[in-house]
Amino acid sequence: MKVGPQAFVRMSYTISPAEPGLDFGPVGPREFPFVFGEGHVPEALEAAIRGLRAGETASARIEAEEAFGPHRPDLVATGPRDFLPWDEPCVPGRIVELPDPEGGRSRYVRVVAVDGDEVTLDFNHPLAGRPVRFDMTILEVRPVEQADWDAILQEEAELEAAARGGHPEGCGCGCHGEGGE
């Protein structure tokens, strides 16, 4: 079966900067399952993989707006150096992992400047404002099934809840009256 409308696709991908000048190595490989043609991936990626079969590869350049969005100056902040949870030297340009103090997902931030006891951090995605390159391998292509839709909807609910700092209804925590612990 070929990648096309209403096909369930599972692909492996690696993301890297499309242009030189950023000290940020490739991310991946990571697997991503989705239903083709439903807006789960940028149109440029769909165009690159349309018609491929399992085992075939493709590459695509995605412009900043469609990838990680524009660089937002409001996500750059200066604060005390001792706020940071690590003892390693802060070097401008370095991308470091900043753990979530509440145990959630860590963020990667870029050190913009260090001035005495103050550090300026950029909380934008390291690739925000930059075009990226996707290198993809198609792992599976088959007709979409109801279980695929259910899994996709569950993942979207979890991502939305995480973005709000919460969790989805039906997660089993007991907060929504579903009898969890």
Secondary structure, DSSP 8 states (H G I E B T S, - for coil): --S-TTEEEEEEEEEEESSSS-----EEEEEEEEETTSSSS-HHHHHHHTT--TT-EEEEEE-TTTTT----GGGEEEEEGGGSS--S---TT-EEEE--TTSS--EEEEEEEEETTEEEEE-S-TTTTS-EEEEEEEEEEEE--HHHHHHHHHHHHHHHHHHHTS--TTSSSSTTSS---
